[in-house]
């Protein structure tokens, strides 16, 4: 009975895919292509999908945090 409840709880949790997960997948595709893991006929679709994934990651990567002390206020800039 307890095992059945745990299985139901796991089934109800939504599956998530993070940007980090996608970066790992892009790296896996790149590594497999370097090692000759794809047939020539497969390269077009793999490449196109990889390019879409790379574009998505680039467009959705978080903005870099501003460097500490590099922030300039409007008052300081006017002086």
Secondary structure, 3 states (H helix, E strand, C coil): CHHHHHHHHHHHCCCCCCHHHHHHHHHHHHHHHHCCCCCHHHHHHHHHHHHHHHHHHHHHCCCCCCCCCCCCCHHHHHC
